[in-house]
Each structure stands twice: as C-alpha cells, then as structure tokens.
Amino acid sequence: MKARMLATRLALPVFVIAAACAQAHAADFDWMKFKGKTVTFLANNNPVAQALLTYKADFEKLTGMTLKVDGYQEQQMRQRLVTVMNANSDEVDVFMTLPSREGEQFAAAGWYADLTAMAKNEVAKEYDPAGLSQALLKAATFSGKLTSMPMNIEGPIFYYRTDIFKKCGLAAPKTIKDVEVAAEKIKACDSAVTPFVSRGLKPAVAYTFSNMLHNIGGSYIASGKSNLCSTKGKEALDTYSRLLRDFGPPGVVNYSFQQISALYRSGRAAMAFESSNELRTVMEGGARLKDTGLLPFPAGEAGHVPTTIGWGIAVSSHSKQPEAAWYFVQWATSPEVQKKMALQGIAPPRPSVAKDPEYRKWIDEEPVRKEWQAALDVLATKGSSEVGYPIVANPQSREFIGQAVQDLILKQKTVDQACADADKALDALIALN
Amino acid sequence: MSDTAATLTQDRQKLEMAALSAPAVIFTVAMIAFPVVYTIWLGFQHFSSTGKQSFAGLANYSKLISDYEFWHGLWVTIALYVLSLVLQLVFGVWLALVLFHAKRLPGIVRSLFISPFMMPPVVAGMMWLVILDPSLGAANYILQSFGLPPSDWLASPSLVIPTVALIDSWQWTPYVALIVLGGLQSLPPSVYEAAQIDGASPFRTFQRITLPLLLPTIVTAAILRSVDLLRFFDIIYITTQGGPGNASNTLNIYGFRVGFEFFNIGYASALMLTLTAIVFGAVLAFNRLRGAVAW
C-alpha cells in the first residue's frame, strides 16, 4: 500500500510535466471563460496571502470574476474550514493548506478536489506547471491525486549574529556540534545575549525539530513503528532540548515564531533557528540588516536534510464551480504573480522566478538577501517536507513530539522516559492510519 | 359590554399577543435549541481521522472515563476556576468598597477602575503575554530592579495556573466590583445609623452588617463569573495554548483542540457537553446558595 502510494506520489510530478509539455488545450484557453462568477477564497492572513491579495484587482480584471476573500488567522482558518467541510458546504471554493501538516488528513477525508485533470487540460500558455517546484508538487500529491498548487517555498533556516561571532572568535557553524560549541562560547563571552533560540511551544516544535532529526540521520517511523527511541532519535531529542534548556531564553517552552523573531530582532539572541518567512519581520527597522548571517541549519551526521514546506492553494471538493476556482488557483500560482510576490519577500516555488533578473536585482541589494536565497536554494534541492509523522493524524503527532521536547527542557523526564512515552502514544496514532 | 363579549375580546387580545410574539419566540428557541440538539447528536457520532462518520452510541462518553487528558483538563479547569473566583470575589468586594467611599472625582476613579473588563480578552492576553515574557517583558525587569529573582511566569508548569488566574482577575475583578457596588448603594442606611449609635467599629460594621447584606449580590456575581470561568478559553489560548506541556490545558482548550485541530468532532462534542453539564451544576448550586442567603 505504502509502496503504491510512494509510486503514485513520485509518478505524478512526471505526469504533470508531461501534461504541461503537451498543453493540448492551451491555445483555447480563455481567462474570461467564467466571467461574472464569484469565487470564495478562504485565506490564512499570513504574509503569503497578504502579498497575493495585493493583486486581487488584477485577477478580477483579467477574468471578469469576483474574488470574495474570507480571511482569518491560521488556526481560525482551519476551524472555519473544518466546519464548512463537515457540513459538506459549498461556501468555500478555494482554500489555503499546508500539505505537510494536514495534507494526508484532508486528502483521506476527501476535502481536496483532484487538480490533476485541470492542471493538464485547463492551463494558460504562460502557466508552465512544470516550472513549479517538483518537490512541493510531490508533497501535495496523495494517492496519485494532485491536491494543491504551491504558493511559496519556506523552511527553518539558521540566523546568526556575525558581530557576536566575530567578538567571540567564532566561525560560522558548519555542523550541529559547532552550534553547541558556539553556544557555550557565547554564553561565556557575552552574557547579555541568549546564545541560541528556537521553537519550544508544544505544537510548534516539530517544524524545527524535524530538521534536526533528519540532519542527525533519524527518522520518525521505522518498520511501521515510532522511532524516537532509536539512537538517532534520542540524540536529536537530547541535542534539541539541551540547546534550548542550557542556552535558550527563559520561558522558551512558550516560544514560537513571534517570540523568536522579536528576541532576535531586538539584538538579544546570537543564534536563531526559525522560518525563512521571518526574514522580513527580523529585518524590520533595519537593526539586524548588517550583522546577520543566514545558513541552512548546520549539518549533522546525515548532512543537510532541511525541512522544506510551502503553503498550497487547493480547490474544495464541495465547490460547485471547481473550474472557475481552478482559474483563481492557476492565476495565484502563475509565474507572473509569483514574481510579484517574490519582490515582496515571498520565496518563490518556481526556480525560473528565483532566476528572474528583476528578482535577482532585489536579492543583490542586500548581502543578507543573497544568503537567504542561497539557503532557500539548499532547501529547494535537498529538502524534506516531513514535519512530524507522515500519517493521517499528523497534527496530533506534532503534539507528542512537542511534549517530549518540553518534558526534557523542563527536566520532567529523562530522554529514555520522554521518547518511550512519545513512542507509545505515537504507535497508537500510527495504528489508526 | 356583556361578560361573554369581554371574554371574547380578552381571548382575541391574548391570541394577537401570542401571534405577534411567536416569530421572536420561535427564532430564539431555534437558535438555542438547534445548536444544543446538534451537539448532542454529534456526541453520539464517531469521526475517524479521515472524516468518516458512524454512530458511536455512548463510546465517546465511556472514552472520557479512561482519558487522562480529560481528567487532567477537569482538574486544571476546577483549579483555575476556584483560584480565580476567590481572587475576584475578595478583591471585587474590596474594590467596590473603595469606589463606594471614593470622595474625590468618583466618576473618573470608577471609569479608571472598571476599564480592564471593557478590553477584549484577546487584547488583554496579548498585552500580558508581552509584559510577562521572561526575557523581554516588563514584569521581570521590575522584579530585578528591586533585587528579586526573575520568574518564568507563563512558562513554568507550577506558576502558569496562578499567573493565568491573576491575568483573568486583573480583567474581571472590576466587573465583580461594579455588581457589588450596585448592591452597596442599595443597602438601607437605617441599619448603619443603628450600628453607629451602638458604637460598632468600621470592621465590625462590615463583618456583621455589610457582608451579610451583600451576600445575595456576591452570589449573583459568583454565578456570572462561574459561567465564564468554567469555560475559560481566550486568555489561555493566546498566552499558553494549554502549555507548558499540558499544565494549563483546560477542558475547553482540550475540546477545541480535539475538535478543530485533530478533527474528532464527536469526542469534542462529548467533552463540551460534559463541560456544559459542569457549568449548569455550578450555576444551580450557586442559585440554591442565593436562595439561602436572600434577605
């Protein structure tokens, strides 16, 4: 079953490329085909959607359709989506989704419309579906069905203060061991700053921890069982929690991206492991523009296996106008729109946009943007979209990963106890898959 | 007019009144009854993690008995409820007395003191999250400037419940004070005059006259706060999301996560109906108490 799923997930991007090459219907494509219709878009009020919706009027002008935006914060958006979908309602035509988090679950529940045929038959000449990140398309393909189109590419990256590193006689870390050594030295060299900060909030931990686990060479599942108590799993749990416990800020168990960005931007952290999306927030005010270096998270025994995810845009399976909805999805993920979004700091999921001269000019304006793009290039080529367990109950699996890390940060359990408790709970979740 | 004609007119008037008020009554009943009946129905359903739905009978309720998180959530809910209610009633009565006796600029003083509960809880939560941040917040800065050790506040499993109770009490104590102030203003002056003639001290007057006479008002305030406190959600969701670990995971937070993050709507409905029963139980208990202390 798993092998079949893997085969279909690998096969689909190839199919999309082939389909794109054929583009049998591209010549007949008419953006005005659904003129007069209204498409409802359930959006997460994050920088990705904000950048996209700057061009809402362009879509309406191009298609003659009306775009009704229903925008919420991330949790509230999911809450609304669950309510709408459980009621089999057609109120939402298009919604934003994180395939790495809820993809398996929503696909199994049948909430995504299958975009495979539309991506093959209903594409404008300039759309270029083959130009989208194949890794992200693969991550959005479940049981052979393409469920969403990527809006951006993102992942946790390593922010560090070049001035503090210089003052403490440190070079940019190349390995996880180097991060530990640097944290130790910074603690002794500059007691005013927090040496290292990353996510400690229970549901948020998996995002950064997964990168650590994969770099070390660990895996979430082995032989159908939870694998946190493997040697590598325990090493990842121990290293991640020790870095936060011994070198992190007080109260790190409540830290997610808001607190991490605020701490680093204020100059009170020397190293931060946080989302590439936070670059704009971190650089606000310009205080960190000249003293920040950016890298993919330093290598472990397995090298660099960064976490790479992206927001996707999907059509609801309950939509009564999936084709009109697809037109919006297509416009939102077109090279032209993604280039405009890239110029607002939304990392493009299209290598062609990343190479665009106008975008390169924007990147070249600041050294930190160059490093950001270089880190994103590594994410795009080496990334894994596995954040938490690759099972239907992925959101719940993240809770148990977070609980294990918090138990260790708060010294409430030993590594053996924490991983054993997590494995027990996670095995039960895997069994439900 | 004959008796028969008068009776007919009265009957017609009653009919007209019933007809006129019927839409509002039907609308109100439907708005209350439908969500409750729907939630009860959901509580008997099983939703798999893939969204497949089937009849579960009492399985969701029997699962509660063996669910550690449910019992833990119940404990957190009750601990937070008792601590917050005691703080808010004690300080609410004290604040009401201060406001009652405020001689200078009473209007401004009252507006200033009651302003916290006009603030949306989400804003209050965000504000306290920033103030209590162990690294960047003002609370630790103040503690340290007095030579006191910093605290982890919301990040400490042992401190998170008292801290959340303090935040909620900061916001809602003025509301209790406002209710008690209304009660104070309605107390008969004659009993105070009699106490003064008998030479009772201010403390004795408070203990023997004010407090007993205020009890029905205090119980009313307790009922109103109980309903909110047992459904504690917004401030916790903003500040800790039930953490660290599950140290502030109230039943309401747990139910929300089960329903909207783990998509088990059936079990979440069973959790929420159990919580509703607890809220009703608390309200009924306080109603009985109010009957006992009425004067």
Contacts between the chains, C-beta under 8 A, distances in Angstrom:
chain1	res1	chain2	res2	distance
A	75	B	260	7.5
A	75	B	261	7.8
A	78	B	260	6.4
A	78	B	261	7.3
A	79	B	260	4.5
A	82	B	259	7.5
A	82	B	260	5.5
A	82	B	263	6.0
A	82	B	265	7.6
A	85	B	51	7.5
A	86	B	47	8.0
A	86	B	51	7.3
A	86	B	265	6.3
A	105	B	49	6.2
A	105	B	50	7.0
A	105	B	51	7.9
A	105	B	263	6.7
A	108	B	49	7.4
A	108	B	50	3.6
A	108	B	51	7.2
A	109	B	50	5.1
A	109	B	51	3.2
A	109	B	52	7.9
A	109	B	263	7.6
A	110	B	51	7.0
A	111	B	51	7.3
A	194	B	135	6.7
A	201	B	241	6.7
A	201	B	243	6.6
A	202	B	241	7.1
A	202	B	242	7.7
A	202	B	243	5.1
A	202	B	244	7.5
A	202	B	245	7.1
A	203	B	241	6.6
A	203	B	261	7.8
A	249	B	134	6.7
A	249	B	135	4.3
A	250	B	134	3.7
A	250	B	135	6.1
A	250	B	150	6.6
A	250	B	152	5.5
A	250	B	155	6.8
A	251	B	133	6.7
A	251	B	134	3.6
A	251	B	135	6.9
A	251	B	152	5.1
A	251	B	153	7.0
A	251	B	154	7.0
A	251	B	155	3.2
A	251	B	156	7.9
A	252	B	155	7.2
A	253	B	155	5.1
A	253	B	243	6.2
A	253	B	244	4.0
A	253	B	245	7.7
A	254	B	154	5.8
A	254	B	155	4.8
A	254	B	239	7.7
A	254	B	240	6.2
A	254	B	243	6.4
A	254	B	244	6.7
A	259	B	133	7.0
A	262	B	136	6.5
A	263	B	135	6.0
A	263	B	136	6.6
A	266	B	136	6.6
A	268	B	135	6.4
A	268	B	136	7.1
A	392	B	49	4.7
A	392	B	50	5.9
A	393	B	49	4.8
A	393	B	262	6.9
A	395	B	261	5.3
A	395	B	262	6.2
A	396	B	49	7.9
A	396	B	261	7.6
A	396	B	262	4.8
A	403	B	245	6.3
A	403	B	246	7.6
A	406	B	243	7.0
A	406	B	244	5.7
A	406	B	245	5.1
A	407	B	245	6.8
A	410	B	157	6.3
A	410	B	244	6.4
A	410	B	245	6.9
A	412	B	157	7.6
A	412	B	245	7.2
A	432	B	48	7.8
A	432	B	49	6.1
